[in-house]
Amino acid sequence: MTLRIRIALAAGIAVAVTVVALATADYAATRSELRGGIDQALSARAQPFVAGQPDGPGNGQGPGSTPGPLLGAQRAPSSGPGRGPSSGPASAVVLRDRR
């Protein structure tokens, strides 16, 4: 191998190592910054719950102030008028609004 090829190979390897090192450092810095931003956002969102306000900020009229539909589950009997054959003691689960 000639001197010219050895120098070119050494320079290429040096450039490759430098690129990998810089890319790794940039990745670590960006990851740290993004995680810090997420941590701050989550902490800000959790403050109303930590402070003892379960419904969150506001006057209680926002999306977190009332629960969704209250559903109760009830098993329908497996026999009776309008029922088809079933494989067990209960053939269906009926949901109804309990408000």
URMO-V9493 format. One record per helix or strand of 2 or more residues. SS is the DSSP state (~ for helix, > for strand). FROM is the first residue (numbers start at 1). TO is the last residue. Records with the same first field share a line. If there is no record, write none. Layout:
SS: FROM-TO + FROM-TO
//
This chain:
~: 3-50
>: 71-77 + 90-97
//
